[in-house]
Amino acid sequence: MTDDTRHVAFICSKGDLDMAYPALVMGWAALGNGIDVTIFFTFWGMDMIRKSRIENLQIAPVGNTAMKMSMMGYKGNDNLGIPNFMGMLPGMTGIATKLMKDKMEELDVPPVSEYIEMLVDAGAKLYVCKMSVDMMDLDEGDFIDGVEGVVTAGDFMDMTEGAQIVFI
């Protein structure tokens, strides 16, 4: 980076529906403020840009201590968490996922695939971790259009020198 333009780089390492949005929302805000954006997808974060997974991201209530009953439609005490045993019941991941998608739609939040398309169209650069691709026996054809390439962690560090790096 040789000019004075601010640059932010997000590292997306998780593929859950609730973990997809932080980088997308912050990346969109950064682009709107004239900040260059690079996103590096590694491990399960690659699900956000895999053709076979992008439309099937889920949110699992089991082990998610931050998930509250209010997300499940309960209008009482907002501090009441979902007991972990409930998250293990068959269908709870599907229910939690549907409720989150419904809420996002109600708020006019684009689905992950549309958000990523908006980011790419606005100039964000998307890269995939070579080590993760190799570990999971994937190749460039497994990823959506707009991904610029598969790069090593070292390449990513070189191309984002001087950037703010946000790990999600």
C-alpha positions as CSV (number, residue, x, y, z in Angstrom):
1,M,0.0,0.0,0.0
2,T,1.8,3.1,-1.2
3,D,-1.0,5.7,-1.1
4,D,-2.8,7.4,1.7
5,T,-6.0,5.5,1.3
6,R,-7.1,3.7,4.4
7,H,-7.4,-0.1,4.1
8,V,-9.1,-2.7,6.2
9,A,-8.7,-6.4,5.9
10,F,-11.2,-8.9,7.4
11,I,-10.2,-12.5,8.1
12,C,-13.4,-14.7,8.1
13,S,-12.8,-18.0,9.9
14,K,-16.3,-19.0,10.8
15,G,-19.1,-20.2,8.5
16,D,-22.1,-19.8,10.8
17,L,-24.9,-17.5,9.6
18,D,-24.4,-15.1,12.6
19,M,-20.7,-15.0,12.0
20,A,-21.0,-14.1,8.3
21,Y,-22.6,-10.7,8.8
22,P,-20.0,-8.8,10.9
23,A,-17.4,-8.6,8.1
24,L,-20.1,-8.0,5.5
25,V,-21.7,-5.1,7.4
26,M,-18.3,-3.6,8.4
27,G,-16.9,-4.0,4.9
28,W,-19.9,-2.3,3.4
29,A,-19.6,0.6,5.9
30,A,-15.9,0.9,5.1
31,L,-16.4,1.0,1.4
32,G,-19.0,3.7,1.9
33,N,-16.4,5.7,3.8
34,G,-13.8,5.4,1.0
35,I,-11.8,2.7,2.7
36,D,-10.3,-0.1,0.7
37,V,-11.6,-3.5,1.7
38,T,-10.0,-7.0,1.5
39,I,-11.6,-10.1,2.9
40,F,-9.6,-13.3,3.5
41,F,-11.7,-16.5,4.0
42,T,-10.1,-19.4,5.9
43,F,-11.3,-22.7,7.4
44,W,-15.1,-22.7,7.9
45,G,-15.3,-19.0,6.8
46,M,-14.9,-20.4,3.3
47,D,-18.5,-21.6,3.5
48,M,-19.5,-17.9,3.0
49,I,-18.1,-18.1,-0.5
50,R,-18.5,-21.7,-1.5
51,K,-21.1,-22.3,-4.2
52,S,-22.4,-25.4,-2.3
53,R,-22.7,-23.6,1.1
54,I,-23.4,-19.9,0.6
55,E,-27.2,-20.3,0.6
56,N,-27.1,-22.9,3.4
57,L,-25.4,-21.1,6.3
58,Q,-27.0,-21.9,9.6
59,I,-27.0,-20.7,13.2
60,A,-26.7,-23.4,15.9
61,P,-28.2,-22.7,19.3
62,V,-26.3,-25.4,21.1
63,G,-23.2,-24.0,22.8
64,N,-24.2,-20.5,21.7
65,T,-24.3,-18.8,25.1
66,A,-25.2,-15.4,23.6
67,M,-28.4,-16.6,22.0
68,K,-31.4,-15.4,23.9
69,M,-35.0,-16.5,24.1
70,S,-36.1,-13.2,22.6
71,M,-34.5,-14.3,19.3
72,M,-36.8,-17.3,19.4
73,G,-39.9,-15.0,19.7
74,Y,-40.2,-14.9,23.5
75,K,-41.1,-11.4,24.5
76,G,-40.3,-11.7,28.2
77,N,-37.0,-11.3,30.0
78,D,-34.3,-10.5,27.3
79,N,-31.6,-11.9,29.6
80,L,-33.1,-15.4,29.5
81,G,-30.8,-17.6,27.5
82,I,-31.7,-20.7,25.6
83,P,-30.8,-23.8,27.6
84,N,-28.1,-25.8,25.9
85,F,-30.2,-29.0,26.0
86,M,-32.9,-27.3,23.9
87,G,-30.3,-26.7,21.2
88,M,-29.6,-30.4,20.9
89,L,-33.2,-31.2,20.1
90,P,-33.8,-32.3,16.5
91,G,-34.7,-29.3,14.3
92,M,-33.5,-26.6,16.6
93,T,-30.7,-25.5,14.3
94,G,-33.3,-25.2,11.5
95,I,-35.7,-23.2,13.7
96,A,-33.0,-20.8,14.9
97,T,-31.7,-20.3,11.3
98,K,-35.2,-19.6,10.0
99,L,-35.9,-17.2,12.8
100,M,-32.7,-15.3,12.1
101,K,-33.3,-15.2,8.3
102,D,-36.9,-14.0,8.9
103,K,-35.6,-11.2,11.2
104,M,-32.9,-10.2,8.7
105,E,-35.5,-10.1,5.9
106,E,-37.8,-8.0,8.1
107,L,-35.0,-5.5,8.6
108,D,-34.2,-5.5,4.8
109,V,-30.7,-7.0,5.4
110,P,-29.6,-8.7,2.2
111,P,-28.8,-12.4,2.3
112,V,-25.1,-13.3,2.5
113,S,-24.8,-14.0,-1.3
114,E,-26.4,-10.7,-2.2
115,Y,-24.2,-8.8,0.4
116,I,-21.1,-10.4,-1.0
117,E,-22.1,-9.5,-4.6
118,M,-22.7,-5.9,-3.4
119,L,-19.2,-5.8,-1.8
120,V,-17.5,-7.1,-4.9
121,D,-19.4,-4.7,-7.2
122,A,-18.3,-1.8,-4.9
123,G,-14.6,-2.9,-5.1
124,A,-13.9,-5.2,-2.2
125,K,-11.3,-7.8,-2.9
126,L,-12.0,-11.4,-1.9
127,Y,-9.3,-14.1,-1.3
128,V,-9.3,-17.7,-0.1
129,C,-6.6,-19.3,2.1
130,K,-4.6,-21.8,0.2
131,M,-3.8,-24.0,3.2
132,S,-7.5,-24.3,4.0
133,V,-8.4,-25.0,0.4
134,D,-5.8,-27.8,0.3
135,M,-6.8,-29.2,3.6
136,M,-10.5,-29.5,2.5
137,D,-9.6,-30.8,-1.0
138,L,-11.2,-27.8,-2.8
139,D,-10.2,-25.7,-5.8
140,E,-11.0,-22.3,-7.3
141,G,-14.0,-23.7,-9.1
142,D,-15.7,-24.4,-5.7
143,F,-16.0,-20.7,-5.0
144,I,-18.5,-18.0,-6.2
145,D,-17.7,-15.5,-8.9
146,G,-15.9,-12.4,-7.5
147,V,-13.2,-14.3,-5.6
148,E,-9.9,-13.0,-6.9
149,G,-7.9,-16.0,-6.0
150,V,-6.4,-18.6,-3.6
151,V,-3.5,-17.1,-1.8
152,T,-1.1,-18.1,1.1
153,A,-1.3,-16.4,4.4
154,G,2.0,-14.8,3.6
155,D,0.7,-13.4,0.4
156,F,-2.3,-12.0,2.2
157,M,0.0,-10.3,4.8
158,D,2.0,-8.8,2.0
159,M,-1.0,-7.5,0.1
160,T,-2.5,-6.0,3.3
161,E,0.6,-4.3,4.7
162,G,-0.4,-1.3,6.7
163,A,-4.1,-2.3,6.8
164,Q,-6.2,-2.6,9.9
165,I,-6.8,-6.3,10.3
166,V,-10.0,-7.6,11.8
167,F,-10.2,-11.3,12.7
168,I,-13.8,-12.7,12.8
